[in-house]
């Protein structure tokens, strides 16, 4: 009897393991580009342009941006971690799947070239972007965003060709504590003055 009881206990312990082993692995759903395009056209295109290349310097260019970065920003607009009255309202109606689809579609678009406009500042901007300011412990932008501004997927956003006005607004928001969803960027922007922010933003606009 003891032998039979032991066998029954062993079988009971093994059965759940076998059941789970035979279950299919959960697959992460792939983004649906067609749905992403439809959602983008309905919700986002009026400000960010039909293909993600915003024509207004007040609104960021989103074409060719890393999808993971875009999804994170949309989630943080929705949660309130990143404060923006317009974007919080837009993101409020988006599901996680909507965000993923829109972000993937934007990532598949090509960012159009932009240009630096402030000739007297572009040299300063290049120096800060490529080498930082060592005596003030300001890190080079290129260290995270790469020399061409392409960024690093899942870590740092693409910034090449971004509107200078938008870049200025974001750096000032980081510096002033208005934008709080990146401690790293807050730390960098806190050390930059208005002229330096304008210079590096203009240089970024011409990166390609």
VENTADA-V169440 format. One record per residue. N is the residue number from 0. RES is the residue in one small letter. SS is DSSP state (H for helix, E for strand, L for the rest). PSI is psi in radians with two decimals (* if undefined). NEAR is the number of other C-alpha atoms within 8 Angstrom. Layout:
N,RES,SS,PSI,NEAR / N,RES,SS,PSI,NEAR
//
This chain:
0,x,L,-0.73,4 / 1,x,H,-0.67,5 / 2,x,H,-0.75,6 / 3,x,H,-0.74,7 / 4,x,H,-0.73,8 / 5,x,H,-0.72,8 / 6,x,H,-0.68,8 / 7,x,H,-0.71,8 / 8,x,H,-0.77,8 / 9,x,H,-0.73,8 / 10,x,H,-0.69,8 / 11,x,H,-0.62,8 / 12,x,H,-0.61,8 / 13,x,H,-0.60,8 / 14,x,H,-0.84,8 / 15,x,H,-0.66,8 / 16,x,H,-0.72,8 / 17,x,H,-0.67,8 / 18,x,H,-0.82,8 / 19,x,H,-0.61,7 / 20,x,H,-0.54,7 / 21,x,H,-0.14,6 / 22,x,L,2.49,6 / 23,x,L,2.55,5 / 24,x,L,2.52,4 / 25,x,L,2.18,4 / 26,x,L,2.37,4 / 27,x,L,2.18,4 / 28,x,L,2.41,4 / 29,x,L,2.66,4 / 30,x,L,2.55,9 / 31,x,L,1.81,8 / 32,x,H,-0.62,10 / 33,x,H,-0.76,7 / 34,x,H,-0.65,10 / 35,x,H,-0.75,17 / 36,x,H,-0.74,11 / 37,x,H,-0.78,8 / 38,x,H,-0.74,11 / 39,x,H,-0.80,10 / 40,x,H,-0.65,10 / 41,x,H,-0.60,7 / 42,x,H,-0.61,8 / 43,x,L,-0.49,10 / 44,x,H,-0.53,12 / 45,x,H,-0.51,8 / 46,x,H,-0.67,8 / 47,x,H,0.08,16 / 48,x,L,2.68,11 / 49,x,L,-0.53,9 / 50,x,L,0.30,9 / 51,x,L,0.00,13 / 52,x,L,1.50,13 / 53,x,L,2.36,13 / 54,x,L,-0.16,7 / 55,x,L,2.28,8 / 56,x,L,-0.21,10 / 57,x,L,-0.36,7 / 58,x,L,2.35,11 / 59,x,L,2.61,12 / 60,x,L,2.30,11 / 61,x,L,-0.23,12 / 62,x,L,2.39,13 / 63,x,L,0.18,11 / 64,x,L,2.65,11 / 65,x,L,2.18,12 / 66,x,H,-0.71,11 / 67,x,H,-0.67,10 / 68,x,H,-0.80,13 / 69,x,H,-0.76,10 / 70,x,H,-0.75,11 / 71,x,H,-0.77,8 / 72,x,H,-0.74,9 / 73,x,H,-0.73,11 / 74,x,H,-0.67,11 / 75,x,H,-0.49,11 / 76,x,H,-0.77,15 / 77,x,H,-0.70,12 / 78,x,H,-0.31,8 / 79,x,L,-0.03,8 / 80,x,L,-0.61,9 / 81,x,L,2.02,11 / 82,x,L,2.14,9 / 83,x,L,2.00,7 / 84,x,H,-0.74,6 / 85,x,H,-0.90,6 / 86,x,H,-0.56,10 / 87,x,H,-0.71,13 / 88,x,H,-0.71,9 / 89,x,H,-0.75,9 / 90,x,H,-0.39,11 / 91,x,H,-0.58,8 / 92,x,L,0.06,6 / 93,x,L,2.35,9 / 94,x,L,2.97,6 / 95,x,H,-0.66,7 / 96,x,H,-0.71,8 / 97,x,H,-0.80,11 / 98,x,H,-0.77,13 / 99,x,H,-0.73,13 / 100,x,H,-0.80,14 / 101,x,H,-0.77,14 / 102,x,H,-0.72,14 / 103,x,H,-0.71,13 / 104,x,H,-0.77,12 / 105,x,H,-0.67,14 / 106,x,H,-0.40,13 / 107,x,L,-0.16,8 / 108,x,L,2.80,10 / 109,x,L,2.25,7 / 110,x,L,2.28,11 / 111,x,L,2.58,6 / 112,x,L,2.58,7 / 113,x,L,-3.13,10 / 114,x,L,2.55,9 / 115,x,L,2.56,12 / 116,x,L,-0.40,5 / 117,x,L,1.59,8 / 118,x,H,-0.58,7 / 119,x,H,-0.23,5 / 120,x,H,-0.27,10 / 121,x,H,-0.54,13 / 122,x,H,-0.76,9 / 123,x,H,-0.75,10 / 124,x,H,-0.73,15 / 125,x,H,-0.71,11 / 126,x,H,-0.75,9 / 127,x,H,-0.79,13 / 128,x,H,-0.76,12 / 129,x,H,-0.55,11 / 130,x,H,-0.13,11 / 131,x,L,-2.83,12 / 132,x,E,1.67,10 / 133,x,H,-0.76,8 / 134,x,H,-0.20,5 / 135,x,H,0.20,6 / 136,x,L,0.75,7 / 137,x,E,2.06,10 / 138,x,L,2.64,10 / 139,x,L,2.35,12 / 140,x,L,-0.62,12 / 141,x,H,-0.41,12 / 142,x,H,-0.57,9 / 143,x,H,-0.66,9 / 144,x,H,0.04,15 / 145,x,L,2.72,11 / 146,x,L,-0.52,8 / 147,x,L,-0.05,9 / 148,x,L,0.22,13 / 149,x,L,-0.30,11 / 150,x,L,-3.08,12 / 151,x,E,2.04,11 / 152,x,L,2.44,9 / 153,x,L,-0.03,8 / 154,x,L,-1.02,7 / 155,x,E,2.38,10 / 156,x,L,2.74,13 / 157,x,L,2.30,12 / 158,x,L,-0.11,10 / 159,x,L,2.35,12 / 160,x,L,0.07,14 / 161,x,L,2.55,12 / 162,x,L,2.29,15 / 163,x,H,-0.69,13 / 164,x,H,-0.71,9 / 165,x,H,-0.75,12 / 166,x,H,-0.73,10 / 167,x,H,-0.83,11 / 168,x,H,-0.70,8 / 169,x,H,-0.71,9 / 170,x,H,-0.71,11 / 171,x,H,-0.70,10 / 172,x,H,-0.70,10 / 173,x,H,-0.81,15 / 174,x,H,-0.68,14 / 175,x,L,0.02,8 / 176,x,L,0.22,8 / 177,x,L,-0.76,8 / 178,x,L,2.14,11 / 179,x,L,0.27,10 / 180,x,L,0.34,7 / 181,x,L,1.76,8 / 182,x,H,-0.60,7 / 183,x,H,-0.81,6 / 184,x,H,-0.57,9 / 185,x,H,-0.74,12 / 186,x,H,-0.68,9 / 187,x,H,-0.88,11 / 188,x,H,-0.50,12 / 189,x,L,-0.40,9 / 190,x,L,-0.03,9 / 191,x,L,2.42,9 / 192,x,L,3.05,6 / 193,x,H,-0.72,6 / 194,x,H,-0.72,6 / 195,x,H,-0.69,11 / 196,x,H,-0.77,13 / 197,x,H,-0.71,12 / 198,x,H,-0.84,15 / 199,x,H,-0.57,14 / 200,x,H,-0.69,14 / 201,x,H,-0.66,17 / 202,x,H,-0.73,13 / 203,x,H,-0.70,14 / 204,x,H,-0.56,14 / 205,x,H,-0.06,12 / 206,x,L,2.52,11 / 207,x,L,*,7
//
